[in-house]
Amino acid sequence: MDPTYPPESEQYREKIQAFLDEYLPSNWAGIGALRGEARTRFHNEWRETLRDNQLLAPNWPAEYGGGGLTHLEHVVLNEEFAKRGVPTSGPNDGFSIGMVGNTILAWGSEEQKAHYIPRILSGEDVWCQGYSEPNAGSDLANLGCKAELDGDQWVINGQKIWTSSGQTANWIFVLARTDPDVPKHKGISFLLVPMDQPGVEVRPITNIAGHDHFNEVFFTDATCPKENVLGEVNNGWAVGNTLLGYERGVGATTTSLGYRAELDSYIELARKAGKLDDPLVRQDIARFHIKVEIMRYRGMQALTRFLAGQQPGPETSIGKLFWSHYHQEITESAMNLLGADAMVGFGEETRSGLAAPAIGTDNTAANWMSSFFIARPGTIYAGTSEVQRNIIGERVLGLPKEPRADTGTWKESQAAYS
């Protein structure tokens, strides 16, 4: 059954609907309908509109420039924005606001909050994530990018990889090795590092869809001030996991809306192919419907936790594991529906990652092809499925921990590898 929101939440819903009616163009057809410069221009102008109306970081306290919304009001806002195909933030704000901004509010000193939060909201500071390395992906604690304290600054050397939007950011939050002589998880610090300095090099990586969204980042004697540690020195593992909770839990209550729209597009694709009576296709549609409904109910479950005052925890791995595999399943099934057309890729590509076309656009093969490509790494980024299953088993279900061979210090583990 659907949840019944209290009357005050429905009043806020009407307020958000009126806001969208006032500020969106009269011919608005969803962000996916915009192309090139028009899309970039709208994104920039819309971000300013949200900031000026305290809706860019709606759940942040008002004293930090946020909207001071309750969890339920934030959910209502996200729902209404999703229904209208409107972005809730700027292109990099998933990292700037959703990840590091929330983590600064949770772990930062008052000085750090006063300095960074306004700059995040203004867009002066644009952030990306420095976590994964060539030898530290699933085993993130094996990271070797090191930071050494030299007087009043940290000197950073090493490499990060799969850095999404690194080419558009001017700041990066970095998990760095600050003590190699303690167990791997205990010698890591969370550093706030400027990218516009000598010693930071960004190299684009072209993905299977032909886009350069993520990058390699190389540090060669790059620096950041001593006070740019978030949390305490060598406590970066705890801080980093707080951020991962925000990353994996983001959109829990609205994720199903996007996947529902995509499923509607899949059904329309099957109709156009004349396969709605095919029992195997109908079986797939039923299976996909069930999984989207599971996402919806999990969103309600997450909302219940938020309303009870709980922060995102290890249970967010369940949602990440679920949607990433689901999206591979439905896009692969769409390729089967398209048949030979899937090799041509005619039409407009998706710009949201989902194959739900914007209002007024065609349900094209290119839409589904690009979504199929985008779905492939979904079971790898933000933590592989294997890692998510370990988190769920050990930290949610309380199963015995997986035996570990590298129980010594990081330095000892590296000697064992060599």
N, C-alpha and C positions, 0 to 999 in steps of 0.2 A: 504494500500500500504506500501511497505518497504521504510524506510528513505534512502536518498542518502547522504552518508558521503562525506565530502570534499576530494579532492585529497590527501592532506597531511595526512589525517587519513588512507587512503588506503595504503599510503607509509609506515606508521607506522605498519599497519597490516602485510605487507610483512616483516618488520623487526622482528616482534614477531614470525612470522612463521619460519623465518630463525633461530631465537634463539632456538625455540623448536626443529627444525631439528638438530641443533648442539648439544644440551645438553641432549635430550631424547635418551634412548636406541633404537637401530635400530628395535628391535622387540617389541616396546612399544604397549601395548594393553589396556591402561587405568589403573588408580590406582586400580580399582576394581578387576583387574586380579591378583594382588599381594597378597600373603598370609603371615601371621605370621611375622617372622623376616625380610623377604625380603621387606615387606610393610613398617615396621618401619624404616629399613635402608634407603629405598628410600626417605621416608618422611624427615628424618634428613638431608640426603645429598642434597635433592632438596631445602630444606629451606636455606641451606648455599649457594647454587647456586643462588637462588633468591636474598639473601641478598648481595652477592658479586657483583651482577649486578644491584643493586638498584631497584629491582623489588618486594621486599618483602612487602614494604609499598609504592607502586608506586605513590599514590596521595599525599604523604607527601612532604613538602618542602625539597629541596636538602640539606639545611643546617642542617636538622634533620636526614639525612641518607635516606630519601625517594628518589623517582624517579623524583619528580617535574613534574609529568605528568599532562596534562590537563584532564578535566573530560572525554572528548571524547576519548583521548588516553587510559585512564583507562578502559573505556567500551570496546574498541577494544581488549585490552589485556585480559580482562575477557572473552570475546566472544571466542577468539582463544584458551585460556586455556580450556574452557568448551567443545569446539568441540573435543579437543584431550584427554579429560578425565584426565587433569593434575590439581593437587591442586595448588591454588594460594598462599598458605601459609602453616604453620605448624599446627598440630592438635589443639593447644590451641590459635592460633593467632586470631581466631574470637573474643575471649575475650581480648587478649593482645593488638592486633593492631586495630581490627575493632571497639572495644568498648572503653576500657579504654584509649588506645593510642590516638584515635581521640578526646576523651573527655579531656585528659590532654592538647592536643594541643589547644583545644577551651577554656578551663577554667584555665589551670595551670599557675603558675608564671614562670618566666624565669628560676629560680632555679630548679623548678620541672621538666620543660621540659628538661633542660640540664642533670638532674640526671636520670630520668626514661626512656626517649625515647631511648637513646643508649642501655640501659640494656634490653629493650623490643626487640629491633632489634637483639641484640646478642643472645637472648634466655636465658640470665642469670636470668631474671625475667619472670616467667610464671604465668599468671593471671587467676583467676576465679571470679565469680560474687556472692556477698553476698547481695541479695535483699529480696527474699521471706522468710516468717516465717510461722510457723504453724497457727498463727492468723493474718497473713498479707500476703495474696496471692493476690486476686483480689483487696482487700482494702489495697494496699501497704502502704498507709500513716498511717495505724494502727500499724506499726512495733514497737516492744518494745525492741529490742536489744539496750542497752544503752551504751553510752560512757560518762564518766565523766572526766573532766580535773583535773589532780593531778600534780601540778608543771609544768614540761615541757613535760608531756606525757598524752595521753588519756588512760584511763583504760576501757576496753570493757567487758561487760557481756551480755550473751544472746545466741540466737540460730538462725541459718539460715538453710533453707531446700531447696531441689531440686538444690543443687549446682553442676552444670555440671562440670566435669573434676576437681573437688576439690581435688581428690586424686593425681593428677599430677601437681598441681600448688604450687608455693611457695609464692605467694602474692594473696590477695583478696581485691577487692574494696567493701566497706561495707557502706550501708546506716544505720546510727545509730541515736538513739534518744539522742539528746544533750540538749534538753530543754522540759521537760514534762508540763510546765506551760503556753504554748502558743498553738494556734490551731495546729492540728496534722501535717499539711503540712509544718508548719513554724518552727518546732523544730527538724529538721533532718539535719544531716551533712554527707558529702561524705568523707569517710576516706580511706586511703591507708594503708593496714595492712599486715605486714609480717606473713606468716603462720608457718614458721619454728621456733617456739618459744613455751615455756611452756604456757599452758592455751588455746591452740587451738587444738581441737580434731576433726578429720574427720571420720565419720562413713558411709561406703558405703550403698546405697539402691539398691537392686536388682529389676530391672524393669520386665515387663511382658515378654520381650524377653529373660530374663535370663542374662542380662548384668548389670554391676555395673558402669554405666556412671555417675550417679549423686549421691549426698551425702547429709548427714546432717553435719553441722559444728557448734561446740559448743565453745563459748568463756567464759573462767573463769579467770577473771583478766588478760586477754591478753592486750597488750599495743602497741601503736604506737606513734611516736614523735608528739608533738604539731603541728608542721608545716605540718603534713601529711593530712591536710584538703585540699580538692580540691574545689576551689571556696572559699566562706566565710563560717564561722561557722553559722549553722542554715539556710544555703541556699542550702542544699543538694537536696531538691525536684527539684529545677530548674536544677541543675547539673545532677541529676539522670534521668530526662526526656530528657535532651540532649543525654545522652547515649542510652536511649530507642529508640530515633529516629534513631540512627545508627544501633541498633539491629534489629528494625523492617523494616528498609529500605535497609538493606544489600542485595546485589545481585538483586536489582530491575530490572536491565537491562539484567540479565543473568538467572534469575530464570526459565524463560519459556524454556530455552534450555534443562535443566535437565528434566522438565516435558514433553517436546516434546519427548525426548528419551524414557522416561517411557511409554508414550502413544503408541509409536511405538512398545514397548515390549508387551503392552496390546493387540494391534491389532494382533501381531504374536501369542500371547497366544490364542486369539479367533480363529485364523486360525487353529492352532494345535488341538483345541477342536472341529473343524468342525462347528463352530457357527457363521461364518461371514455372513451367510444368515438369521440368526435369526433376525427378525425385532426389537426385544427389545434390542439385543446386538448392532445392527446398530444404534439404537436411542441413546444408551449410548455413542458409539464412536463419533457420531456427537456432542453430548452434551459436551464430554470431549475436543474434538477439539476446539469448540467455547471457552471454558474456558481457554485453553492454549493460544489461540490467544488473548483473553482479557488480560492475563498476559503479553504477548509480547507487546501489545500496551500500557499497563500501564507502562511497562519498558521504552518505548519511551517517554511517558509523563514525567516520572521521570528524564530521560536524559535531556529533554528540560528545566526542572526546574534547574538542575545542571548547564547547560550551561548558564542559566540566572543568575547564582551566588547565587541561593537559597539553603539553607541547609535543611536536612530532617526535616519535621514538623509533625503535627498530622495526615496529610493525609497518612502517612506510615501505619497507622492502617488499611486502606482499603486493601492494599496488603496482610498484615498479615492475616486478616480475610478471604480473598478470597482464598489464597493458602492453608491454613490449612483445610478449609472445603472441598476444591476440592480434596485434597490428601486422605481424608477419603472416599470420594465418589468413586474414581477410585480403591482404594485398596479393598474396600468392594465389588465392582463389580467383581474384579479379583477373590475374594474368591468364588463368585457365579459361575464363569467360571470353576474354579478348582474343585468344588464339593468336593467329598470325598478325593481327592488328597491333599486338603488344610489341612487335619488333619494329614498327614504324614510328610510333610515338608522335602522331599528329596532334595538333591542338596545343593548348596552353598548359604549362606545368603548374602543379600546385605550389603555393608559396607559404602554406601553413604547415606542411608536413603531412596533412591529411588529404585524402582524395575527395573531400566534399567541395564541389565547385561553388564559386560565388554565385549569388543570384544573377540570373541573366546570362550565364556562361554555359558552355556545353560540357557534358560529362565525357571528357575526352580520354583517349588512350594515354596521352602524355600526362594527364593528371594522375592516373593510376600507376603509370610507369615510374614517375618521379617519387610517388608515395611508396611504391614497392622498394625502390633504392634506399629511401630514407629509413624505411623500417628495418633494413638489414642490420645496421649497427645498434639498433635499439636494445638488443640483449647484451650489449657490451658496455656502452657508455653509462655513466652514473653507477657503475658497479655491474660486473657481469652477472648473468643468471646464476652461475655457480656460487659466486660470493653472496648473492641475495638469499639463496637457499641455505647457505651456512648461517647467515644472520638470523633467518627465520627459525631454523632448527635450534641454534644455540641460545639466542637472546630472546626469542618469543616463546618457543615451545619448551625451552629448558632442557634440551637434549645434551648428552655429553659432548664436550668440545672435541673437534677434530684433532687427532694427534699431530704435533708439530715437531719437525726435525731441527728447526733453527731456534732453539730456546735461549741461546746465548746473546751476546751483544751484536750490534749491527756489524762492527768491524770483524768479529769472529765469523759471522755468516758470510761476509764477502770473501774471507780467506778460504772458507769451505767451497765456495763456487769456483775459485780460481785454480 
